[in-house]
Amino acid sequence: MHIGTALIEPSSPAEVAAAAADAADRGFTGFWTNQLPGGWDPLTLLASLRRRPPEIGTAIVATYPRHPVTTAAEALTLQAAAGGVVLGVGPSHAWYVREQLGLGYTSPLRHTREYLTILRALLRGEPVRFGGEFFTVDTRLDITAPAPDLLLSALGPRMLELAAELADGVVVTWATPRMIAESITPRTAPGARVVAQLITLLSPDPDRARAELAERLTAVGQLPAYRASLGRAGLAGPADTVVIGDETAITDALKRYEDAGVTDLVVSPLNERSATLDLVT
């Protein structure tokens, strides 16, 4: 299992650059960014890095705000310039796409299928002539670069089936090893990548810390995709997926994620970042 790292909510590009350089110095295999509503652009942040681990990835770039041709061109440009790119995409959530951006969020599964069909072909250097419900594309990209691995954010059965068909793997967050072993890896294609975020919180009082975190994450737990996956697992909310406790709790979690079939673990500490990363390298 490869181990990478990410920042939960970076405050500046300088903080991201410092974290990527630190990850490289520690010997991590990957550094990942995410697209948060109102936050920094993940691909631009990766392009700005001077010192970084061998792989740099997005987990994820939201599909609805970006045309698939634009996403393909950006990812291939970054691949040609820097190498080691892993492109994770996903439909995000209705409250962001519809309520904040004013875009339609109808049929995310069908939208994602069309998006991946176009994106995958362009990443592989193939011309695309496509007419669908959401996209009409007749173009090709004259960018010479190896195709980045293409990952899809997927938790539900139908999205996982789509990832197995049209992507190189999946990206999951707010998921325990048991959730991954029972619901994720059995639905992935042979040899596919399973990238999972491990969120940690070092605390001498795990019960109190989890209760406080549950309050902070109330809005996250109400998002339909997370509510459904957590409900299937019998969990009350996303805080139940966070590894909270002492150093042993965190190191023990690594083995459980590996046994669940995770190929790439993205360690994302909520506190004590340096001490936590010392434990996992």
SENUFI-628483 format. One record per residue (C-alpha): residue number from 1; residue in one letter; x, y, z. Coordinates in steps of 0.1 Angstrom, whole numbers. Each point is the difference from the previous one (the first is absolute). Layout:
<rs>
R	n	res	px	py	pz
R	NUM	A	X	Y	Z
...
</rs>
This chain:
<rs>
R	n	res	px	py	pz
R	1	M	0	0	0
R	2	H	13	34	-10
R	3	I	-3	28	25
R	4	G	-5	37	-9
R	5	T	-13	30	18
R	6	A	-23	30	-4
R	7	L	-11	32	18
R	8	I	-36	1	11
R	9	E	-5	38	-5
R	10	P	32	17	-12
R	11	S	2	37	9
R	12	S	23	10	-28
R	13	P	20	-13	-30
R	14	A	31	5	21
R	15	E	-13	-24	26
R	16	V	-8	-26	-27
R	17	A	36	4	-15
R	18	A	15	-5	35
R	19	A	-22	-31	6
R	20	A	10	-15	-33
R	21	A	37	6	6
R	22	D	-3	-15	35
R	23	A	-18	-30	-15
R	24	A	28	-5	-25
R	25	D	26	3	28
R	26	R	-18	-26	20
R	27	G	-1	-25	-29
R	28	F	-37	0	-7
R	29	T	-10	-13	-34
R	30	G	-27	26	-7
R	31	F	-14	34	8
R	32	W	-37	8	-6
R	33	T	-22	30	-3
R	34	N	-37	5	1
R	35	Q	-26	25	-14
R	36	L	-18	16	29
R	37	P	-29	24	-6
R	38	G	15	35	-1
R	39	G	35	-15	4
R	40	W	32	-2	-20
R	41	D	1	-16	-34
R	42	P	15	-35	4
R	43	L	17	-3	-33
R	44	T	16	34	2
R	45	L	13	-8	34
R	46	L	16	-31	-13
R	47	A	15	18	-29
R	48	S	17	25	24
R	49	L	19	-27	19
R	50	R	38	0	-3
R	51	R	8	-28	24
R	52	R	-25	-28	4
R	53	P	-4	-38	2
R	54	P	1	-21	-33
R	55	E	-38	2	-4
R	56	I	-23	30	3
R	57	G	-37	-5	-2
R	58	T	-34	16	3
R	59	A	-25	-16	24
R	60	I	-21	15	-16
R	61	V	-7	26	-27
R	62	A	-37	6	-3
R	63	T	-14	-8	-34
R	64	Y	-30	23	-4
R	65	P	19	33	1
R	66	R	26	-12	-25
R	67	H	-6	-12	-36
R	68	P	17	-34	-5
R	69	V	21	14	-29
R	70	T	13	27	24
R	71	T	7	-25	27
R	72	A	19	-23	-24
R	73	A	21	29	-14
R	74	E	9	12	35
R	75	A	9	-35	12
R	76	L	21	-8	-31
R	77	T	18	33	2
R	78	L	9	-6	36
R	79	Q	11	-36	-9
R	80	A	22	13	-28
R	81	A	15	27	22
R	82	A	4	-19	33
R	83	G	-8	-37	-4
R	84	G	-15	-24	25
R	85	V	-35	14	-2
R	86	V	-30	-20	12
R	87	L	-34	16	-9
R	88	G	-28	-6	24
R	89	V	-34	14	-10
R	90	G	-35	-1	14
R	91	P	-34	17	-3
R	92	S	3	17	35
R	93	H	-33	8	16
R	94	A	-33	17	-9
R	95	W	3	27	27
R	96	Y	32	12	-16
R	97	V	-7	-5	-37
R	98	R	-36	11	0
R	99	E	-3	24	30
R	100	Q	34	17	-2
R	101	L	8	-2	-37
R	102	G	-35	1	-14
R	103	L	6	-30	-23
R	104	G	-23	-29	-6
R	105	Y	6	-31	20
R	106	T	-23	-24	-17
R	107	S	9	-36	-5
R	108	P	36	1	14
R	109	L	5	-37	-9
R	110	R	-8	6	-37
R	111	H	19	33	0
R	112	T	31	-17	15
R	113	R	-2	-28	-26
R	114	E	1	25	-28
R	115	Y	27	20	17
R	116	L	22	-31	5
R	117	T	-6	-12	-35
R	118	I	13	32	-15
R	119	L	28	6	25
R	120	R	14	-35	-1
R	121	A	3	1	-38
R	122	L	17	34	-1
R	123	L	24	-10	28
R	124	R	11	-29	-22
R	125	G	6	23	-30
R	126	E	-31	-12	-19
R	127	P	-23	23	-21
R	128	V	-35	3	15
R	129	R	-32	3	-20
R	130	F	-27	-3	26
R	131	G	-37	11	1
R	132	G	-18	-6	32
R	133	E	-25	14	25
R	134	F	24	24	16
R	135	F	29	4	-24
R	136	T	6	3	-37
R	137	V	37	-2	-8
R	138	D	19	-3	-33
R	139	T	37	7	8
R	140	R	34	-14	8
R	141	L	29	13	21
R	142	D	35	4	-15
R	143	I	18	-4	33
R	144	T	26	-27	2
R	145	A	1	-15	35
R	146	P	-6	-34	16
R	147	A	-36	-4	11
R	148	P	-4	6	37
R	149	D	-18	-26	20
R	150	L	-37	9	1
R	151	L	-18	-5	33
R	152	L	-37	6	9
R	153	S	-14	10	34
R	154	A	-24	-28	7
R	155	L	-18	-15	30
R	156	G	-33	-13	-13
R	157	P	-4	-32	-20
R	158	R	-9	17	-33
R	159	M	29	25	1
R	160	L	24	-29	9
R	161	E	-13	-19	-30
R	162	L	7	30	-22
R	163	A	35	4	14
R	164	A	7	-37	-7
R	165	E	-11	6	-36
R	166	L	15	34	-9
R	167	A	27	8	26
R	168	D	33	-14	13
R	169	G	-13	0	36
R	170	V	-19	18	27
R	171	V	5	27	26
R	172	V	-19	-4	32
R	173	T	-2	22	31
R	174	W	-20	-4	33
R	175	A	4	-37	-3
R	176	T	12	-26	26
R	177	P	20	-31	-9
R	178	R	-31	-21	4
R	179	M	-20	22	-23
R	180	I	28	-3	-26
R	181	A	4	-37	4
R	182	E	-37	-7	-2
R	183	S	-13	26	-25
R	184	I	28	15	-20
R	185	T	27	-25	-9
R	186	P	-24	-28	-10
R	187	R	-14	24	-27
R	188	T	33	12	-14
R	189	A	16	-14	-31
R	190	P	30	-24	4
R	191	G	32	20	4
R	192	A	-19	33	6
R	193	R	13	26	24
R	194	V	-19	5	32
R	195	V	10	34	14
R	196	A	-14	6	35
R	197	Q	4	30	23
R	198	L	10	-8	36
R	199	I	-10	30	22
R	200	T	17	-1	34
R	201	L	-3	18	33
R	202	L	25	-5	28
R	203	S	-18	2	33
R	204	P	3	-13	36
R	205	D	-38	0	2
R	206	P	-14	-17	-31
R	207	D	-36	0	11
R	208	R	-1	37	7
R	209	A	20	8	-31
R	210	R	-24	-20	-22
R	211	A	-31	17	15
R	212	E	15	34	-7
R	213	L	10	-10	-35
R	214	A	-35	-14	-7
R	215	E	-14	35	7
R	216	R	25	16	-24
R	217	L	-9	-25	-27
R	218	T	-37	1	3
R	219	A	-5	17	-34
R	220	V	24	-25	-17
R	221	G	-21	-29	13
R	222	Q	-31	15	-14
R	223	L	12	-1	-36
R	224	P	-20	-27	-18
R	225	A	30	-20	-13
R	226	Y	17	-2	34
R	227	R	-32	-5	19
R	228	A	-9	-30	-22
R	229	S	34	-17	3
R	230	L	3	6	37
R	231	G	-35	-12	5
R	232	R	7	-32	-19
R	233	A	29	-6	24
R	234	G	-21	8	31
R	235	L	21	31	9
R	236	A	-15	31	15
R	237	G	22	24	-19
R	238	P	34	8	-16
R	239	A	17	4	34
R	240	D	-5	-38	4
R	241	T	25	-5	-29
R	242	V	27	21	15
R	243	V	29	-18	18
R	244	I	1	17	34
R	245	G	23	-9	29
R	246	D	36	-6	8
R	247	E	29	-9	-22
R	248	T	-8	-37	1
R	249	A	-36	7	-13
R	250	I	14	17	-31
R	251	T	28	-25	-8
R	252	D	-25	-29	5
R	253	A	-24	16	-25
R	254	L	26	-2	-28
R	255	K	-1	-38	0
R	256	R	-38	-1	0
R	257	Y	-2	23	-30
R	258	E	26	-21	-18
R	259	D	-19	-33	8
R	260	A	-31	16	-13
R	261	G	15	4	-35
R	262	V	12	36	1
R	263	T	28	5	-25
R	264	D	7	37	9
R	265	L	-6	15	34
R	266	V	-2	37	3
R	267	V	7	10	36
R	268	S	-16	33	9
R	269	P	5	10	37
R	270	L	-24	24	17
R	271	N	26	9	26
R	272	E	36	-8	9
R	273	R	9	-3	-37
R	274	S	38	-5	5
R	275	A	-4	-25	28
R	276	T	-27	-20	-19
R	277	L	21	-1	-32
R	278	D	30	-12	21
R	279	L	-22	-30	9
R	280	V	-9	-11	-35
R	281	T	33	4	-18
</rs>
